[in-house]
Amino acid sequence: MKHKMIYALLVWAFSLNVYAQQESALINEVNYLLDPIAGVAQVTESPKVIGDLVVPEQIKVGSQYYTVTEIGEFAFKNNKKLTAIVLPKTITHIYRNAFDGTGLMKNNAFWENGVLIIDSCLIAANKDIAPKYTVPEGIRVIAAGAFENNKTLTRVILPDGLKEIDHDTFKGCKNLLKVNIPASVQRIGQDVFIGTALMADEKHWKRGAFFIDGCLIFAGETIKADFVFPKKVHTRLIAGGAFANNPVLRSITLPDSLLDIAPATFLNCTELQEVTIPATVDRVGMYAFYNCTRLKHATLPATLSSLEGYAFHGCLNLQEQVLSDRLKEIPLSCFHSCRGLKNITLPKDLIRINHAAFAGCSQLERIDLPESLEFIGEMAFAGCSGLVRVDLPSNVTNLNKGAFKDCIHLYKVNFPEKLYAIDDEVFVNCLVIEKIVLPKDLYRVGKGAFAECKNLTTVVMNDHTHVIESGAFFHCIRLNEISLPKELERLDKSAFEKCINLRRVYMNEVLEKVDERAFAECTSLQEVKMSPRLTHIGKEAFINCVNLQKVTWSDQLEEIGQEAFRDCIKLQAPTDKGGIRLGKNAFKGCR
């Protein structure tokens, strides 16, 4: 049961980005699930494909190219009109059930000695396959569940050149007694040999772990808390989920022969406190140390070139990390909720910090962002309540949604001149920021970007900002004066609502509309100088501005919305309203 849960997590990580934007595309009746961060695509359920299909190596969606790497679960299931398919060399993961019930399963051209082979991928095996089966030369990927529950299979010979043995490949083959794993294999999924006779063969068990040809496939609960790899076994690979959910493991020194830490290897090892990772390891896979809540030390090698999403997610006691200079990005949710993380050294040539990478790292006080950095993803530092200062590199042009949300002790932010947009809720609830100087090239301030910044007293606008979206400065209770940018064209609803200390507002020469509740309940507001081009004042735009006394009206004004100035008790309602359309109770409660 635990193994099904592990793989469900891995599939979920691709198909559902919690913080990232999930995207999809339909091209020639084929549905693709896109990962814009990694630049890869998965073929998903495509019931309308007819005849022969060529799956491309790459697809282009908008301006971005995506490499097609996966044929997803049930992708073509029960599509009887699919009769032939060509798979690209880029495919690294494929489900056996992707082709169940398709016309392809009846196409003898793809069957060879009882197995379905498509373009160097072994997809499925018949139940009457020979007991001793040799996988043909040239096969590089064996699909998930390809031989699952085969009752006749007793021996399998795998060829040199094989790269991937996917999850559940031989699961339930109860009579399988012998198999080899070639040196060419780079990835082994979880549950590959669960339920086979192999698992009962004592010669494969050493120190409570199951090994085949230098690959640790599974570690049981009988291992010692301080696990040491047997010296006689030249361990080069650990299968996905091999130690997952182990309640005993406390520390482990990985062997110098190890090349890779597979996805979910130590997932939910809640007693694991320390791991030594050798310099030979090139990749730390997705969910590798997920929810290892007691893990304090996991020294990553200086030569590490691949670190995948959620790798240290939920490692509450992880204290510091020095990341390899070979890394170009910090992946999705990699250090999410590492509440004990105080110090992190980023790669000097880092380009991307992806969505929620450091979210919830509440003890992180400072982070030095390298000048090479170009991208900061959604919620990247959300909830980093100890963070006090951020100097954004010159190449960052956009701050994505919630990037510094709830950084309640952040008091200083230096923006780069090239910054084009501050997206929604980027600094929401950053309680101690006092002054913001917006860069000269900033075009847009997003929804709720600075909402609830309750110590923000000064905002220095630039002349080129065109859009201030809804709630951008909502409830900034110490903000006292605003001069809107000269080129501002949109002031959206609730932009300055409940800024209770705001006393003066100076509009520009071009603004044509003040949206609904833009300055609602600004109870200290005394003076508003309208734009000469202003034509519309929205619903409740200045409602309950009880100290508003002076408004310089625009000659171009055409409409004042419902309750726009209601209960502005010190404001003299204009007596000559000309042809202006007045909403209901527009000036109710005014003098």
C-alpha positions as CSV (number, residue, x, y, z in Angstrom):
1,M,0.0,0.0,0.0
2,K,2.8,2.4,0.9
3,H,4.4,1.9,-2.5
4,K,1.2,2.9,-4.4
5,M,1.2,6.0,-2.3
6,I,4.8,6.8,-3.2
7,Y,4.2,6.6,-6.9
8,A,0.9,8.5,-6.6
9,L,3.0,11.3,-5.2
10,L,5.4,11.3,-8.0
11,V,2.7,11.3,-10.7
12,W,0.9,14.1,-8.8
13,A,4.0,16.2,-8.8
14,F,4.0,16.3,-12.6
15,S,0.3,16.6,-13.2
16,L,-0.5,19.1,-10.4
17,N,1.8,21.9,-9.6
18,V,0.5,23.4,-6.4
19,Y,2.1,26.8,-6.9
20,A,3.0,26.7,-10.6
21,Q,0.6,27.4,-13.4
22,Q,-0.6,24.1,-14.9
23,E,-0.8,24.2,-18.7
24,S,-2.0,21.9,-21.4
25,A,-2.1,21.9,-25.1
26,L,-4.0,20.0,-27.8
27,I,-2.0,19.4,-31.0
28,N,-3.2,17.1,-33.8
29,E,-5.8,15.5,-31.4
30,V,-3.1,14.7,-28.9
31,N,-3.4,16.2,-25.4
32,Y,-0.2,17.2,-23.7
33,L,0.4,18.2,-20.1
34,L,3.1,20.9,-20.0
35,D,5.7,21.6,-17.4
36,P,6.9,25.1,-18.3
37,I,9.6,25.0,-15.6
38,A,11.3,21.9,-16.8
39,G,10.3,22.4,-20.4
40,V,8.9,18.9,-20.8
41,A,5.6,17.5,-21.8
42,Q,3.5,14.4,-21.0
43,V,1.1,12.8,-23.5
44,T,-2.2,12.5,-21.6
45,E,-5.6,11.1,-22.4
46,S,-6.2,11.4,-26.2
47,P,-9.3,9.5,-27.2
48,K,-9.8,11.1,-30.6
49,V,-6.5,10.0,-32.3
50,I,-7.2,8.0,-35.5
51,G,-5.0,5.7,-37.5
52,D,-1.2,6.1,-37.4
53,L,0.3,8.6,-34.9
54,V,3.8,10.1,-34.9
55,V,4.7,11.5,-31.4
56,P,7.2,14.4,-32.0
57,E,10.4,14.9,-29.9
58,Q,9.3,18.5,-29.3
59,I,6.2,20.6,-29.4
60,K,5.9,24.3,-29.5
61,V,3.3,26.1,-27.5
62,G,3.3,29.8,-27.7
63,S,7.0,30.8,-27.8
64,Q,8.2,27.9,-25.7
65,Y,9.4,24.5,-26.8
66,Y,8.7,21.3,-24.8
67,T,10.5,18.0,-25.0
68,V,8.1,15.1,-25.0
69,T,9.4,12.7,-22.3
70,E,6.4,10.7,-21.1
71,I,3.4,8.7,-22.3
72,G,1.0,9.1,-19.4
73,E,-1.4,6.7,-17.7
74,F,-4.4,5.7,-19.9
75,A,-3.1,8.0,-22.6
76,F,-4.8,6.1,-25.4
77,K,-6.7,3.5,-23.5
78,N,-9.7,1.9,-25.3
79,N,-9.0,4.0,-28.4
80,K,-9.7,1.3,-31.0
81,K,-8.9,3.7,-33.9
82,L,-5.3,4.0,-32.9
83,T,-3.6,1.4,-35.1
84,A,0.1,2.4,-35.2
85,I,2.4,4.8,-33.3
86,V,6.0,6.2,-33.6
87,L,7.6,7.2,-30.3
88,P,10.5,9.6,-30.1
89,K,13.9,8.9,-28.6
90,T,13.2,11.4,-25.9
91,I,10.7,9.1,-24.1
92,T,12.0,8.1,-20.7
93,H,8.8,7.0,-19.0
94,I,5.8,5.1,-20.3
95,Y,2.8,3.3,-18.9
96,R,1.9,-0.2,-20.1
97,N,-1.8,0.7,-19.7
98,A,-1.5,3.6,-22.0
99,F,-2.3,1.3,-24.9
100,D,-4.8,-1.1,-23.3
101,G,-7.8,-1.7,-25.5
102,T,-6.3,0.1,-28.5
103,G,-6.2,-1.1,-32.1
104,L,-2.4,-1.1,-31.7
105,M,-2.6,-4.1,-29.3
106,K,-3.9,-6.1,-32.3
107,N,-1.3,-4.9,-34.8
108,N,1.0,-7.9,-35.2
109,A,3.7,-5.7,-36.7
110,F,4.6,-4.5,-33.2
111,W,4.6,-7.9,-31.5
112,E,7.7,-9.9,-31.2
113,N,8.0,-13.2,-29.3
114,G,5.0,-12.3,-27.1
115,V,6.0,-8.7,-26.3
116,L,4.9,-5.4,-27.7
117,I,7.9,-3.3,-28.8
118,I,7.6,0.2,-30.1
119,D,10.7,2.2,-31.1
120,S,13.1,0.7,-28.5
121,C,10.4,0.7,-25.8
122,L,9.1,-2.6,-24.4
123,I,5.5,-1.9,-23.6
124,A,3.7,-5.1,-22.7
125,A,4.1,-8.9,-22.5
126,N,1.5,-11.7,-23.2
127,K,0.6,-14.0,-20.4
128,D,1.9,-17.0,-22.5
129,I,5.4,-15.6,-23.0
130,A,8.2,-18.1,-22.7
131,P,9.3,-18.8,-19.1
132,K,12.9,-17.9,-19.9
133,Y,12.7,-14.6,-21.8
134,T,15.5,-12.6,-23.3
135,V,14.7,-8.9,-23.9
136,P,15.9,-8.0,-27.4
137,E,19.0,-5.8,-28.0
138,G,18.3,-2.2,-28.5
139,I,15.6,-1.9,-25.9
140,R,16.3,1.2,-23.8
141,V,13.0,1.6,-21.8
142,I,10.8,-1.0,-20.2
143,A,7.3,0.4,-19.5
144,A,5.7,0.6,-16.1
145,G,4.0,-2.7,-15.4
146,A,5.1,-4.3,-18.6
147,F,5.3,-7.9,-17.2
148,E,3.1,-7.3,-14.1
149,N,1.4,-10.4,-12.7
150,N,2.8,-12.8,-15.3
151,K,2.6,-16.2,-13.8
152,T,4.8,-18.2,-16.2
153,L,7.9,-16.0,-16.3
154,T,10.8,-17.7,-14.4
155,R,13.9,-15.9,-15.8
156,V,14.6,-12.7,-17.7
157,I,17.8,-11.6,-19.4
158,L,18.0,-7.8,-19.8
159,P,20.3,-6.4,-22.6
160,D,23.2,-4.0,-22.3
161,G,22.1,-0.6,-23.4
162,L,18.9,-0.7,-21.3
163,K,18.5,2.7,-19.5
164,E,15.2,2.6,-17.6
165,I,13.3,-0.1,-15.7
166,D,10.1,1.6,-14.7
167,H,7.9,0.9,-11.7
168,D,6.0,-2.3,-11.2
169,T,7.8,-3.9,-14.2
170,F,7.9,-7.4,-12.8
171,K,5.5,-6.9,-9.9
172,G,3.5,-10.0,-9.0
173,C,5.5,-12.3,-11.2
174,K,5.5,-14.9,-8.5
175,N,7.6,-17.5,-10.3
176,L,10.4,-15.1,-11.4
177,L,13.6,-16.5,-9.9
178,K,16.4,-14.9,-11.8
179,V,17.1,-11.5,-13.5
180,N,20.1,-9.4,-14.3
181,I,20.4,-5.6,-14.2
182,P,22.9,-4.4,-16.8
183,A,25.5,-1.7,-16.0
184,S,23.8,0.6,-18.5
185,V,20.7,0.9,-16.4
186,Q,20.4,4.5,-15.0
187,R,17.0,4.4,-13.3
188,I,15.0,1.8,-11.5
189,G,11.4,2.5,-10.4
190,Q,9.8,1.3,-7.2
191,D,8.0,-2.0,-6.7
192,V,9.9,-3.6,-9.6
193,F,10.2,-7.0,-8.0
194,I,7.5,-6.9,-5.3
195,G,5.6,-10.3,-5.1
196,T,8.3,-12.3,-7.0
197,A,10.1,-15.4,-6.0
198,L,13.3,-13.3,-6.2
199,M,12.3,-11.4,-3.0
200,A,12.3,-14.7,-1.1
201,D,15.8,-15.7,-2.2
202,E,18.1,-15.1,0.8
203,K,21.3,-14.7,-1.3
204,H,19.9,-11.3,-2.5
205,W,19.4,-10.0,1.1
206,K,22.3,-8.3,2.9
207,R,21.9,-6.4,6.2
208,G,18.1,-6.3,5.7
209,A,18.2,-4.9,2.2
210,F,17.5,-6.6,-1.2
211,F,20.3,-6.3,-3.8
212,I,20.6,-7.3,-7.5
213,D,23.8,-6.7,-9.5
214,G,24.9,-3.7,-7.4
215,C,21.5,-2.1,-7.2
216,L,19.7,-1.8,-3.8
217,I,16.1,-2.5,-4.7
218,F,14.4,-2.5,-1.3
219,A,15.3,-2.0,2.4
220,G,13.0,-3.7,5.0
221,E,12.3,-2.7,8.5
222,T,14.9,-5.2,9.8
223,I,17.8,-2.9,8.8
224,K,19.8,-1.3,11.5
225,A,19.1,2.3,12.5
226,D,22.6,3.2,11.4
227,F,22.7,1.5,8.0
228,V,26.1,0.7,6.4
229,F,26.3,-0.6,2.9
230,P,28.0,-4.0,2.6
231,K,31.6,-3.6,1.3
232,K,31.3,-6.6,-1.0
233,V,28.4,-5.0,-2.9
234,H,29.5,-2.3,-5.3
235,T,26.3,-0.4,-5.0
236,R,25.8,2.0,-7.9
237,L,22.0,2.5,-7.9
238,I,19.2,2.7,-5.4
239,A,15.7,2.0,-6.7
240,G,12.9,4.6,-6.3
241,G,11.3,4.5,-2.9
242,A,13.8,1.9,-1.6
243,F,13.9,3.2,2.0
244,A,10.6,5.1,1.9
245,N,8.5,5.1,5.1
246,N,11.2,3.2,6.9
247,P,10.5,3.7,10.7
248,V,14.0,2.6,11.8
249,L,16.6,4.4,9.7
250,R,18.5,7.0,11.6
251,S,21.7,7.6,9.7
252,I,23.2,6.4,6.5
253,T,26.5,6.8,4.7
254,L,26.0,6.3,1.0
255,P,28.8,4.4,-0.9
256,D,31.3,6.1,-3.1
257,S,30.2,4.0,-6.0
258,L,26.6,5.5,-5.9
259,L,25.6,7.4,-9.1
260,D,22.1,8.6,-8.3
261,I,19.6,9.1,-5.5
262,A,16.3,8.1,-7.1
263,P,12.9,9.7,-6.6
264,A,11.3,9.1,-3.1
265,T,14.4,7.1,-1.9
266,F,14.0,8.3,1.7
267,L,10.5,9.7,1.5
268,N,8.9,9.9,5.0
269,C,12.0,8.5,6.8
270,T,11.0,10.5,9.9
271,E,13.8,9.1,12.1
272,L,16.6,9.9,9.6
273,Q,18.9,12.6,11.0
274,E,22.1,12.5,9.0
275,V,23.1,11.3,5.5
276,T,26.4,11.6,3.8
277,I,26.2,11.9,0.0
278,P,29.3,11.0,-2.0
279,A,30.8,13.1,-4.7
280,T,29.9,10.4,-7.3
281,V,26.2,11.2,-7.0
282,D,25.0,13.4,-10.0
283,R,21.3,13.6,-9.2
284,V,19.0,13.9,-6.2
285,G,15.6,12.9,-7.4
286,M,12.1,14.2,-6.8
287,Y,10.8,13.6,-3.2
288,A,14.2,12.0,-2.3
289,F,14.1,13.3,1.3
290,Y,10.5,14.4,1.4
291,N,9.2,14.8,5.0
292,C,12.4,13.6,6.7
293,T,11.4,15.7,9.6
294,R,14.4,15.1,11.8
295,L,17.1,15.4,9.1
296,K,19.7,17.9,10.2
297,H,22.6,17.3,7.9
298,A,22.6,16.3,4.2
299,T,25.8,17.5,2.6
300,L,25.4,17.7,-1.2
301,P,28.4,17.1,-3.4
302,A,30.0,20.1,-5.1
303,T,29.6,18.3,-8.5
304,L,25.9,17.7,-8.2
305,S,24.3,18.7,-11.5
306,S,20.6,17.8,-11.0
307,L,18.4,18.5,-8.0
308,E,14.7,17.8,-8.5
309,G,11.4,19.1,-7.1
310,Y,10.3,18.5,-3.5
311,A,13.7,16.9,-2.7
312,F,13.9,18.3,0.8
313,H,10.3,19.4,1.3
314,G,9.3,19.2,4.9
315,C,12.8,18.6,6.3
316,L,11.9,20.7,9.4
317,N,15.3,20.5,11.1
318,L,17.6,20.8,8.1
319,Q,20.0,23.6,9.2
320,E,22.1,24.7,6.2
321,Q,22.9,23.9,2.6
322,V,25.7,24.7,0.2
323,L,24.5,24.1,-3.3
324,S,26.7,23.0,-6.2
325,D,27.8,25.7,-8.7
326,R,26.8,23.3,-11.5
327,L,23.1,23.8,-10.6
328,K,21.3,26.4,-12.7
329,E,17.9,26.3,-10.9
330,I,16.4,25.5,-7.6
331,P,13.4,23.3,-8.4
332,L,9.8,23.4,-7.4
333,S,9.2,23.2,-3.6
334,C,12.7,21.9,-3.1
335,F,13.2,23.3,0.5
336,H,9.6,24.1,1.2
337,S,8.8,24.1,5.0
338,C,12.5,23.6,6.0
339,R,11.8,25.7,9.1
340,G,15.2,25.2,10.6
341,L,17.1,26.3,7.5
342,K,19.2,29.3,8.5
343,N,21.9,29.5,5.9
344,I,21.8,28.6,2.2
345,T,24.6,29.2,-0.3
346,L,23.3,29.5,-3.8
347,P,25.1,28.5,-7.0
348,K,27.1,31.5,-8.5
349,D,25.5,31.0,-11.9
350,L,22.0,30.3,-10.8
351,I,19.3,31.4,-13.3
352,R,16.0,30.3,-11.7
353,I,14.4,29.9,-8.3
354,N,11.2,28.0,-9.0
355,H,7.8,28.0,-7.4
356,A,7.7,27.7,-3.6
357,A,11.4,26.7,-3.5
358,F,12.0,28.2,0.0
359,A,8.4,28.8,1.1
360,G,8.0,28.4,4.8
361,C,11.7,28.6,5.7
362,S,10.9,30.7,8.7
363,Q,14.4,31.0,10.1
364,L,16.1,32.1,6.9
365,E,17.3,35.6,7.7
366,R,19.3,36.5,4.6
367,I,19.8,35.1,1.2
368,D,22.3,36.4,-1.3
369,L,20.8,36.2,-4.7
370,P,23.5,35.9,-7.5
371,E,23.6,38.5,-10.2
372,S,22.9,35.7,-12.8
373,L,19.4,35.1,-11.4
374,E,16.6,35.8,-13.9
375,F,13.5,34.2,-12.5
376,I,11.8,34.1,-9.0
377,G,8.8,31.9,-9.1
378,E,5.4,32.0,-7.3
379,M,5.6,31.8,-3.5
380,A,9.3,31.3,-3.8
381,F,10.0,32.8,-0.4
382,A,6.5,33.0,1.0
383,G,6.4,32.6,4.8
384,C,10.1,33.3,5.2
385,S,9.2,35.2,8.3
386,G,12.9,35.7,9.4
387,L,13.9,37.3,6.1
388,V,14.9,41.0,6.7
389,R,16.4,42.2,3.4
390,V,16.3,41.3,-0.3
391,D,18.5,42.7,-3.0
392,L,17.0,41.7,-6.3
393,P,19.5,41.1,-9.2
394,S,19.5,43.3,-12.3
395,N,18.2,40.6,-14.6
396,V,15.0,39.9,-12.7
397,T,12.2,41.5,-14.8
398,N,9.1,40.0,-13.1
399,L,8.2,39.1,-9.5
400,N,5.7,36.2,-9.6
401,K,2.6,35.8,-7.5
402,G,3.2,35.7,-3.7
403,A,7.0,35.5,-4.1
404,F,7.6,37.2,-0.7
405,K,4.1,36.8,0.8
406,D,4.0,36.8,4.6
407,C,7.7,37.8,5.1
408,I,6.6,39.6,8.2
409,H,10.1,40.9,9.1
410,L,11.2,42.0,5.7
411,Y,12.0,45.7,5.9
412,K,14.2,46.4,2.9
413,V,13.8,45.6,-0.7
414,N,16.0,46.9,-3.5
415,F,14.4,46.6,-6.9
416,P,16.3,46.3,-10.2
417,E,15.8,49.0,-12.8
418,K,14.6,46.5,-15.4
419,L,11.7,45.2,-13.3
420,Y,8.6,45.2,-15.4
421,A,5.9,43.8,-13.2
422,I,5.2,43.1,-9.5
423,D,2.6,40.4,-9.7
424,D,-0.3,39.6,-7.4
425,E,0.3,39.4,-3.7
426,V,4.1,39.5,-4.0
427,F,4.6,41.5,-0.7
428,V,1.2,40.9,0.9
429,N,1.4,41.0,4.7
430,C,5.0,42.2,4.8
431,L,4.3,44.0,8.0
432,V,7.5,46.0,8.6
433,I,8.3,47.5,5.2
434,E,8.3,51.3,5.6
435,K,9.4,52.6,2.2
436,I,9.1,51.3,-1.3
437,V,10.9,53.0,-4.3
438,L,9.4,51.5,-7.5
439,P,11.9,51.2,-10.3
440,K,11.8,53.4,-13.4
441,D,10.7,50.6,-15.8
442,L,7.9,49.2,-13.7
443,Y,4.8,48.9,-15.8
444,R,2.4,47.0,-13.5
445,V,1.6,46.6,-9.8
446,G,-0.5,43.5,-9.4
447,K,-3.5,42.6,-7.3
448,G,-2.8,42.9,-3.6
449,A,0.9,43.4,-4.3
450,F,1.5,45.4,-1.1
451,A,-1.8,44.7,0.7
452,E,-1.7,44.7,4.5
453,C,1.8,46.2,4.6
454,K,0.8,48.0,7.7
455,N,4.0,50.0,8.3
456,L,4.4,51.2,4.8
457,T,4.5,55.0,5.0
458,T,6.1,56.0,1.7
459,V,5.7,54.8,-1.8
460,V,7.8,56.6,-4.4
461,M,6.1,56.0,-7.7
462,N,7.8,56.1,-11.1
463,D,6.4,58.0,-14.1
464,H,6.0,54.9,-16.3
465,T,3.7,52.7,-14.3
466,H,0.6,52.2,-16.3
467,V,-1.5,49.8,-14.1
468,I,-2.2,49.6,-10.4
469,E,-4.5,46.6,-10.0
470,S,-7.2,45.9,-7.5
471,G,-6.2,45.9,-3.8
472,A,-2.6,46.8,-4.6
473,F,-2.2,48.9,-1.4
474,F,-5.2,47.6,0.4
475,H,-5.2,48.4,4.2
476,C,-1.7,50.0,4.2
477,I,-2.8,51.9,7.3
478,R,0.3,54.2,7.6
479,L,0.5,55.4,4.0
480,N,-0.1,59.2,4.2
481,E,0.3,60.7,0.7
482,I,0.2,59.4,-2.9
483,S,1.2,61.0,-6.2
484,L,0.0,58.7,-8.9
485,P,2.4,58.0,-11.8
486,K,2.2,60.4,-14.7
487,E,1.4,57.6,-17.2
488,L,-1.0,55.7,-15.0
489,E,-4.0,54.5,-17.1
490,R,-5.7,52.1,-14.8
491,L,-6.5,52.5,-11.1
492,D,-8.4,49.3,-10.3
493,K,-11.0,48.7,-7.5
494,S,-9.9,48.9,-3.9
495,A,-6.4,49.9,-4.9
496,F,-6.0,52.1,-1.7
497,E,-9.1,50.9,0.2
498,K,-8.8,51.3,4.0
499,C,-5.6,53.3,3.9
500,I,-6.8,55.1,7.0
501,N,-3.9,57.6,7.3
502,L,-3.9,58.6,3.7
503,R,-4.4,62.4,3.6
504,R,-3.8,63.5,0.1
505,V,-4.0,62.0,-3.4
506,Y,-2.6,63.7,-6.5
507,M,-3.8,62.2,-9.8
508,N,-1.9,62.6,-13.1
509,E,-3.0,64.3,-16.3
510,V,-4.2,61.2,-18.2
511,L,-6.2,59.0,-15.8
512,E,-9.8,58.6,-17.0
513,K,-11.4,56.4,-14.4
514,V,-11.2,55.8,-10.7
515,D,-12.6,52.3,-10.1
516,E,-15.0,51.1,-7.4
517,R,-13.9,51.4,-3.8
518,A,-10.5,52.7,-5.0
519,F,-10.2,54.9,-1.9
520,A,-13.1,53.6,0.2
521,E,-12.8,54.1,3.9
522,C,-9.7,56.3,3.7
523,T,-11.0,58.0,6.8
524,S,-8.1,60.6,7.0
525,L,-8.3,61.6,3.4
526,Q,-8.7,65.4,3.1
527,E,-7.9,66.4,-0.4
528,V,-8.1,64.8,-3.9
529,K,-6.9,66.5,-7.0
530,M,-8.6,64.8,-9.9
531,S,-7.1,64.2,-13.3
532,P,-8.3,66.8,-15.9
533,R,-9.3,63.9,-18.2
534,L,-11.2,61.9,-15.6
535,T,-14.6,60.8,-16.9
536,H,-15.7,58.1,-14.5
537,I,-15.7,57.7,-10.7
538,G,-16.8,54.2,-9.8
539,K,-19.2,52.8,-7.2
540,E,-18.3,53.6,-3.6
541,A,-14.9,55.0,-4.8
542,F,-14.7,57.4,-1.8
543,I,-17.3,56.0,0.5
544,N,-16.9,56.9,4.2
545,C,-14.0,59.2,3.6
546,V,-15.3,61.2,6.6
547,N,-12.6,63.9,6.5
548,L,-12.6,64.6,2.8
549,Q,-13.1,68.3,2.4
550,K,-11.6,69.3,-1.0
551,V,-12.0,67.7,-4.4
552,T,-10.7,69.4,-7.6
553,W,-13.3,68.2,-10.1
554,S,-12.6,67.3,-13.7
555,D,-14.4,69.2,-16.5
556,Q,-14.6,66.0,-18.4
557,L,-16.5,64.1,-15.7
558,E,-19.4,62.1,-17.1
559,E,-20.4,59.7,-14.4
560,I,-20.2,59.4,-10.6
561,G,-21.2,55.9,-9.4
562,Q,-23.6,54.7,-6.8
563,E,-22.6,55.8,-3.3
564,A,-19.3,57.2,-4.6
565,F,-19.0,59.8,-1.9
566,R,-21.5,58.5,0.6
567,D,-20.9,59.7,4.2
568,C,-18.1,62.0,3.2
569,I,-19.6,64.3,5.9
570,K,-17.3,67.2,5.4
571,L,-17.5,67.4,1.6
572,Q,-19.8,70.0,0.0
573,A,-21.7,68.2,-2.7
574,P,-21.5,70.1,-6.0
575,T,-24.6,72.1,-6.8
576,D,-24.1,72.3,-10.5
577,K,-23.8,68.8,-11.8
578,G,-24.2,69.6,-15.5
579,G,-24.8,66.5,-17.6
580,I,-23.1,64.2,-15.1
581,R,-24.8,60.9,-14.5
582,L,-25.2,60.3,-10.8
583,G,-25.6,56.9,-9.2
584,K,-28.0,56.3,-6.4
585,N,-26.9,58.0,-3.1
586,A,-23.7,59.3,-4.8
587,F,-23.5,62.1,-2.3
588,K,-25.7,60.9,0.5
589,G,-24.5,62.1,3.9
590,C,-22.4,65.0,2.4
591,R,-22.9,68.6,3.2
